[in-house]
Amino acid sequence: MRAPTLYRRLFWPILAPSLLIGVAGGATVPVQVLAAMQLGASASLAAAIVAILGGIGLATTVHAGRLIDRVGDKHAMLLATTVIGSFTLVTVAALAWGGRGALALFMAASFGRAPAMNVWSLARQAYTADHVEAHEVGRAMTALGGTMRVGNLIGPLVGGVLLLWLPLWSVYVLSVACAVLAVAILYSPTGAVAEGPSTSSGNGMESSLAGSGDSPAEPVEATLMVGVRWSAVILAGVAITTLAVARVAQPVIVQLRGVSVGLDESSISLLIAVGAAIEIVLMFPGGYLKDRLGRAVILVTCLLVYGSGFLLMVPLTRWLGIPGMVLAVVVMAVGNGLGAGVNMTIGADLSPAQGRGRFLGVWALFSNVGVLGGPLLISLLVATASVQAAVLAIGAVAVVGAGWMAIFAARIGLPKGIGRDRLS
C-alpha cells in the first residue's frame, strides 16, 4: 500500500473532521485561562479548571473505550463531535452574558466537553490503527496527530485576528462552526467508511460494529488481558505521562508567562500559532523518523528538547523579555513537533488485535494522568510559589521522562525502525 493511497483513504472519514476539531480546540485553548479570568476566576483557579478537565478525562477514559467498542468508531466520533459543539455553544452564552453565575456555567460547559473529547480522540485513533499496515503506523499516526497541529496553527491565528476586533466569545463561535462542519462531513457520503483492506488483525470498524451486538464483552476482555505486555505498557506509559504533562501545561504556561512579560490576548494566541507552525514543519520528518529510527529514540529526543524549552523560558524572558519568550516557544515547538503522534503510535504498537477500543481506553489513562497532573501542578505552584517555579517544574518533568524512556527502552521493546528490528 502506497502512502498517498493510505492518506486518501483516511482523509474524509478521519483526517478532515480531525482537522476541524483541531481548529476548534486550537482556537479556544490559548484563551481558556483568559476566559475564566475574564469571568472572575483567579490565575490559580483558572489553572485548576484545566486540571479538573484532566480529572474528568481520567475518570471517563476506560468508559470511553468501552463505548467505542460497543457502538463502533464512526458512531462514536459522530456522537462526540455533536456533544463538543453543543457544550461550546453553552460556553459562548456564558461569555456573552458575563453576569453572576457565568463562571459556573463556563466551568460546567468545559467539564461537559471533556468526556466527549476523550471519545473523539480514542475513536479516531482506533479507526486509524485498524486500517493501516504495521510498517505505516508511524506515518499514519503522525498524520493523525498532524491534523491537530494544523488545527493548533489555524485556530490561534484565526482566533487572534478575531480578538483584534471582537470580544472573547467570538473565538468560541468559531469553535462551534468547526464542530458543525465536522459533523456535516461525518454524516456526508464523503465521510463514509473508507473501502480498502484493514490491518492483518481484521479488527476494522466493521468488526467493531458487528461485535457490538451479539459478541459478549468477556471473551474480548480475556483476549485483551492475555495479548498485552502490561509491563511494557506501564513503563512506556510513564514516559507518555510526562509528555502529556508538558503538552497540557504549555498553553497555560505561555498564557501566564506571556501576561507577566506584557503580551496581550491577541499576541499570546499568535505566539502559540507560531509554535504550532514549527511543529507542523517538523511533523512529517518526525513521522518518517519514527518508522525509520524507532519510537523510543524519537520520544527521548522529543521530551529532552521539549523540557529544555520550558527550562530556558525563565532565564530568556528575564534577560530578553518578549524576544526571549518567543525563543523559548520555538524550542518547545521543535521538541513537540518531532514527537507528533508518538503517543498514538506507541499505543497502536502495544495494542492487541481484539478489544482495541478497550485497550486504548486503558492506554489513554497515562496521558490523562498527565492532563490532570500538569495543570494541577501549575495551580499549586502558582498559588504557593510563582509562575517561574511552575515553568521550571514542568520542564524538569519532561527531562526526567526522557531519562526514564532512555533507561527502559530495551525492556519496553518498541519497534526500532525499518531494518533495525531484523538486526536486533
N, C-alpha and C positions, 0 to 999 in steps of 0.2 A: 504494500500500500504506500503510495507516494504521499509526502507531507501535504501538498496542495489539496489532494483528494480528501485527506483527513480533515483539513481546515474547512473545506467547502461543506462537507457532510455535517460538521458540528456548528457551522456559522449561525444558521437561523434557529435551530432548536435550542441552542445554549449560548453561543458567544454573543450574538446580538442582544438578547434580553439581559445577559450578564453585564454587557457594556452599559446598558441603560440603567440598571440597578447600581452600577458603579458610579455613573454620573450623579444619580440621586443621592447616594451616600457621600460621594466626593464633594458635593455642593454643601452638605449640611454638617459634616464632621468638623471642618475648620471653624464653624461658628457655634458649635453645640455648647461649648463652655460659655461663650459670649452671650448666647441667647438666654441661658439660665441666669447669668449675672444681670442681664437686662431686666429680667422679671423679678429680681430681688435676691437672688442667691449670692452667697459669698464665694470667694475663689475656692475655698476648701470644700464647700457644699457642691459647687459645680463639678469639681473633680470627683466627689463622692457619688454624684449621679451617674457619671460614666462607670464608676466601679460597680454600682448596683446593676447597671446594664450587664456587666460581665457576670455578676452573680446569677442573674436571671438566665443568661445564656448557659451558664454552667449547669444550672438546675434542670434545664429543659433539653439538653443536648441528646441524651440517650433516648428520651421520648421522641425527639425529632427523627432520629434514625429509625425507630420502630414505625413511625408514621410513614416514612418514605418506603420502607419495605412493604407496608400494608397497602398504600394507595398507588405506589409507583412514582418514579422520579418526576415525570412530566406533570402529573396531577398535583404533586407536592409543590412544584415550582409555581404553578398557577395559583394555588391557594395562598402560598407565602407572598407572592407579588401583590395580590389583591389586598391582603391584610396590611402589608407595608404601606401601600398607597393610602389606605383608609386612615391609619393612625397618623400618617404625616399630615393629612388634611386636618386632623384634630390639632396638631401642633401649630398649623397656620392660624387656626381660630384662637388658640391661646395667646400667640404672639400679637395678633391683630387686636385682641381685646385688651390684654395687659392689665386688667383690674385685679381685685382681690380674688385669689383662687387660681389665677392664671398660671402661676408657677406649679401648683399641684396638678393642673390639667396638662401642662407641658411635660411634667415628670411621668404622669400616667400614660400619655401617648408614647413617650420614649420607651417606657418599660414594655408597652404592648408590642412595639416593633421588634424587640429583642428575640423572642422565640421565633417569629416569622423569618428573621434574618438567619437564624440557625437552620431552619428547614430549607431555606433557599440555598444556603452555602453547601450543605451536605447533599442536597438533591442534585445540584449541578455537578458536584464532584463525583457522585456515584454514577451519574449518566456518562460522564466522560470516561471514567475508569472502565466502564462496561463496553465501550465502543472504540477502544484503541488497542493497537498491538503492544506487546510488552516493551519492545525496543523504542516505542514512540511515546511512552508515558511522560518522560521529562518534558518533551516539547509540547505535548497536548496540555499538560497541567500548567506549564508556563504560559501558554496561550490563554488558558482559562484565567489564571491569575493576572495576566496582562490586560484582560478586559477591565478588571477592577482598577488597574493602574492607569489605563487610559481614562477611565471614569474619574479617577482621582486627579487627573490633569484637567479634563474638560470641566468637571463640576466646579472646582475652586475658581477657574478662570471666568466662567460664566457668572458664578456667584459673586466674584469680586467686582465684575463690571456692573451687575445689578445693584450692588451695595453702594456704588458711586452716586446713584440717583434715587434708589428705592429703599424702603425700610427692611429690617432684617427678615421679616416673614416672607419676603419675596423669594428668598433662596429656597424656602420650603415649598413654595408654589412650584418652582422649577422641579423639585424632587417629586412632587405629586404627578406632574406632567410626564416625567420619565417613567414612573411606575405604571401609569395608564397606558403609555405606548408599549411598554414591555408586555403587559397583559394582552394588548391587541396583537402583538407578534406571536405570542404563545398560543392564542386562540385561532390564529390565521392558518391557512393551508401551508404557507411557507415555514411556519413554526412547528409543523407536524414532525413526528418522529422520523429521523433520517433513516433511509434504507441503506443497507450495507452490512457487512459482516461485523459482528461484535467480537470481543476477545475470546480466546480459546476456552474461557470458563463457561461461555454460553449464558452468562448471567446478565443479559441485557435488560432494557426496560420492559420488554415484552414479558420476560420471565418473571420480573418483579410483579407485574400486573397479574400475571397468571397465578402467581403464588400467593396473592393476597386473599384469595377466596378459600380454596379447599385445603391448601397445604398448611398443616399445623405449624405453629411457631417453634415448638420444642425441638424437632429434628434439625431445623436450621440453626438454632442456638447451640445445639450439641455439636454440629459440624463446626460452627464458629469457634467454640472452645477448643476443639481438637486441632483445628488447622492453623491457629495463630501462635506465633512465637512471642509469648507475652513478655518474656524478659527483654527481648529486643524492642518491643513496643514501649515498655516503661523507660528504658534507657534513652531511646530516641525521643520519647515524649517529653522528657525533662528538658532537652535542648530546645524542642519546639516551644515549650512553655516560656523559656527565656526570650525567644524570638517574638512570641506573642506579646510579652510584657513590653518590649521595645516598640513594637508596631502600634499597639493601642495607646502607648504613652506619648508617642511622637507628636501627634496633633495637639494634645493637651499641653505638652511642654512648649511647643512652638507658640501656642497662643499665650500662655502665661509669661514665658520669657520675652516674647515679642512685645507684649504690652509694657513690660518693665524697661525695654530699651527704646520705647517711643513709637512703635508701629501701630497704625490704626487697623480697623477691621478689614478694610479692603486690601491693605498691604500684606496682612497676615495670610489672607486667602491666596493672594498672588504668589507669595513666597512658598506656600505649600504646593501650589501648582508648578512652580519651578522645580521643586524636588520631585514631583510626580513625572515631569517631563524627562528628567535624568533617569529615573527608574525605567521609563518606557524604552529609552535608548539602550539600556543595558539588559532589558528583559530577554530579548531573543538570543544574544550571546550567552546569557545565563542559562537559558533552556538548553542550548546546544552543549554547554559545558556540563550540565547535569547528566546528560546522556553520554558525553564523551569522557569526562573525568570522574564521574561518580557523584552521588548525593552528598556524602559526608564531607568531601573536600569543599564543595560549594557552600554547605551550611556553615562550616567552620569559618570560611572566608567572610561570608555574609555577616555573621554575628560579630566577628572581630572588627570589621570596618564600621559596621553599624554602631556598635558600642563606642568606638573611638569618636564618632561624630558627636555623641552626647557628651563624652568627657571633654571634648575640645570646646563645646559651646560656652562653658563658663569662662575660661580664660580669653577666648576670642572675642566674646561680647564685652568683656571688661576692658580689653586693650583696644578694640577696633569699633565697638558699638554695633550699629546695624550691618556694616560690611562683614563683621565677624559672625553675626547671626546667619547671614547668607552662606558664608563658607562652611559653617557647621552643618547647615541643612544640606548642602551639596555632598559633604562626606557621608552623612546618613543616607542620602538617596543612592549613592554609589553602592553601599553595602546592601541596602534593601533591594535595589534593582537586581543585583546578582542573585539574590535569593528568591526572586519572584516565582511563586508556585512550588517552592521546595516543601512546604508543609503538605500540600495535596499530593505531591509526587511520592513522598515517603509514605503517606497514608495509603496510596494505591499500591506501593511496593509491598507493604506488610499486610494488606487486606486479603481475606480468603475469597474463594470462588463463590461461596454461598453466604448469604447474610451480610452482604457488603454494606447495606444501609445501617444495620445494627452496629457493625464494626466501626464504620466511620463515625457513628454517634459516640462510641467509646473513645475513638482516636481524637475526636474534637474536644473531649474533656480537657486534654492537655493544653490546647490553645485557649480554651475558655477559662482555665485557671489563670493563665497569663492575662487574659482580657479583664478578669476580675482583679487580679493582684496588682497590675500596673497602676491603674487609676487610684486604687486603694492606698498603695504606697505613696503616690504623689500627694493625695489628700492628707495623709498622715504627716508627711514631711513638711508640706506647705503650712499646715496648722501648727506644727511643733518646732520647725526649724526655719527653712526658707525655700524659695523656688530653686535656688542654686543647689541646695542639698538634694532636692528631688531629681534634678537633671543628672547629677553625678551618680546617684544611686541607680538610676535606670541604665546608665552607661556601664556601670560595674556589673549589673545583672547580665547584660548581653555578652560582655567579655568573659565572664565566668561560664556562660553557656557554650561559648566557643571552645574553652578549655575542656569542658565536660565531653563535648562531642568528639574532640580530638583524642581523648583518653579512651573512650569506649567504642570508637568507630569499628574496630575489628570485631568486638563482641556483638555489635548490632548486626553486622553483616549485610549492609545495604549494597545494591548493585554498584560496582566500582567503575563502570563505564564500558563503552563499547570496546571489546577486545581484551580489556583488563581482567574481566571475570574468568576468561579462559586461561589466563596466565597465573592466576592465584590458586 
